[in-house]
Amino acid sequence: MNVVEAGEYEIRLRRWPEEVDAAIDAPLKPGAKEVVFELKLPAGRTEMSALFETAEGEIYGAHYAYVTKK
């Protein structure tokens, strides 16, 4: 992705798009639809990949990322 402006960003990871409004369907928090966190990003191109991993080591794809500058 290309970070146009350095700063604090909110990243929301989902297994399904917002329009579907479905839970992650993984043994995470029951009914959870997304995982949200914030971090500082420098300006410029970067790569991002995301997976959900359970305590038992099961891996689930985070197919949708919504990135918003704070």
N, C-alpha and C positions, 0 to 999 in steps of 0.2 A: 504494500500500500504506500501511498505518498502522503506524508504528513506535511501539509502546506504551512502550518504555523506551529511552532513549538508551544507546549503548554500542557495543562492538565486535561486528560480525556477520560470519559466514562466508556467502558467497553462492556457490552452485554452479549453474552454467548448463548445461543439457543440451538437446539437440535432441529427444530421446525421453525418456519417463518412466523412472524407475529400474526399474520392473517389467519393462520391455522389455529392459534391459541391452544396448542397441545402441550402436555407435560413432556419432560425430557424422556420419560419411559426408561429410566435406568434406576438402579438401586441407589439413588441419591436421596435428597430430602423428598418425601412423598408429595406429589403434585407440583414440584418445582418446574417452572417453565423456562427459567433462565438463571444464569450465574452472572452477577454484576460486580465489577471492580473498577477502580480508578488508578491511573498511573500517569506519570509525566513522560511525554514523548518529545524527542528533539525533532526539529524540522528535517525533512529529507525522506528518501525512499527507505523502506524497511520491509521485512517479511514477517508475517504473522501466521502462526498455525495454532490450533486449539483442539484439545481433546478433553473429555470428561473421563476421569479415572476413579474408580471406587476403591475403598480400603482393601478389597479383595483382589485388586489388580485388573479388574475388567475395564476395558477401554470402549468408549462410545464417542462417535464423532460429534463435534460441535460444528454444524454445517452453516450456521448463520451468525455473523458478528455485526453488531450495530455499534458504530463508533461515533461519539458525540463530544465535541470540545466543550469543556466546562467554562 
